[in-house]
């Protein structure tokens, strides 16, 4: 599948807007970023770069924001239709937001978000 970087970013924004308020309202000091692919060449769809809410101690003022990164290339390689792409981006966002809340990969798999 092909899609411009700008259109992919808009799709990510649209999918983020569709998430339930109770999932995103608690996201404090988090930015969402779209990058082409991971620097290490892995085939990740996304990554949470930060300190999970369950592991924070003296976290707050002056801290750089946590980042949720969505990788464009892997999504486009794996998806054949716009509907597939929307579903995969949605799953990636939920998965990485889950990491923000301290949910590990095993539990995310159990819940169907990995």
Beta strands, then each sheet from edge to edge (+ up, - down):
strand 1: 30-35
strand 2: 46-49
strand 3: 66-71
sheet 1: 1+ 3+ 2-
end
